[in-house]
Amino acid sequence: MQLTVTKTPQTLVDGVDVGGKKVRFLRRIPNDPMTNSTDWGLRSMQDDPASDSWGGQNVFDVFTKSDGTGLDGTKYKDW
């Protein structure tokens, strides 16, 4: 049996059609442990990897919006 995904989700809680059945990946948005908020930074395949703004297309990656810095000196949002 081959499963075909017709499109990528537009948000993190949207489902996608897989073989005629709607599949959801998240029931709700989890809290960001760095900000204790559900407000995450989003990236799509069309966005520049170094960009902090989301182009509004599909959701490919999430990152914290915290300005905090880890013990090694890197920003949390760059992890």
Secondary structure as a PSIPRED ss2 file (coil, helix, strand):
# PSIPRED VFORMAT (PSIPRED V4.0)

   1 M C   1.000  0.000  0.000
   2 Q C   1.000  0.000  0.000
   3 L C   1.000  0.000  0.000
   4 T C   1.000  0.000  0.000
   5 V E   0.000  0.000  1.000
   6 T C   1.000  0.000  0.000
   7 K C   1.000  0.000  0.000
   8 T C   1.000  0.000  0.000
   9 P C   1.000  0.000  0.000
  10 Q C   1.000  0.000  0.000
  11 T C   1.000  0.000  0.000
  12 L C   1.000  0.000  0.000
  13 V C   1.000  0.000  0.000
  14 D C   1.000  0.000  0.000
  15 G E   0.000  0.000  1.000
  16 V E   0.000  0.000  1.000
  17 D E   0.000  0.000  1.000
  18 V E   0.000  0.000  1.000
  19 G C   1.000  0.000  0.000
  20 G C   1.000  0.000  0.000
  21 K E   0.000  0.000  1.000
  22 K E   0.000  0.000  1.000
  23 V E   0.000  0.000  1.000
  24 R E   0.000  0.000  1.000
  25 F C   1.000  0.000  0.000
  26 L C   1.000  0.000  0.000
  27 R C   1.000  0.000  0.000
  28 R C   1.000  0.000  0.000
  29 I C   1.000  0.000  0.000
  30 P C   1.000  0.000  0.000
  31 N C   1.000  0.000  0.000
  32 D E   0.000  0.000  1.000
  33 P C   1.000  0.000  0.000
  34 M C   1.000  0.000  0.000
  35 T C   1.000  0.000  0.000
  36 N C   1.000  0.000  0.000
  37 S E   0.000  0.000  1.000
  38 T C   1.000  0.000  0.000
  39 D C   1.000  0.000  0.000
  40 W C   1.000  0.000  0.000
  41 G E   0.000  0.000  1.000
  42 L E   0.000  0.000  1.000
  43 R E   0.000  0.000  1.000
  44 S C   1.000  0.000  0.000
  45 M C   1.000  0.000  0.000
  46 Q C   1.000  0.000  0.000
  47 D C   1.000  0.000  0.000
  48 D C   1.000  0.000  0.000
  49 P C   1.000  0.000  0.000
  50 A C   1.000  0.000  0.000
  51 S C   1.000  0.000  0.000
  52 D C   1.000  0.000  0.000
  53 S C   1.000  0.000  0.000
  54 W C   1.000  0.000  0.000
  55 G C   1.000  0.000  0.000
  56 G C   1.000  0.000  0.000
  57 Q C   1.000  0.000  0.000
  58 N C   1.000  0.000  0.000
  59 V C   1.000  0.000  0.000
  60 F C   1.000  0.000  0.000
  61 D E   0.000  0.000  1.000
  62 V E   0.000  0.000  1.000
  63 F E   0.000  0.000  1.000
  64 T C   1.000  0.000  0.000
  65 K C   1.000  0.000  0.000
  66 S C   1.000  0.000  0.000
  67 D C   1.000  0.000  0.000
  68 G C   1.000  0.000  0.000
  69 T E   0.000  0.000  1.000
  70 G C   1.000  0.000  0.000
  71 L C   1.000  0.000  0.000
  72 D C   1.000  0.000  0.000
  73 G C   1.000  0.000  0.000
  74 T C   1.000  0.000  0.000
  75 K E   0.000  0.000  1.000
  76 Y H   0.000  1.000  0.000
  77 K H   0.000  1.000  0.000
  78 D H   0.000  1.000  0.000
  79 W C   1.000  0.000  0.000
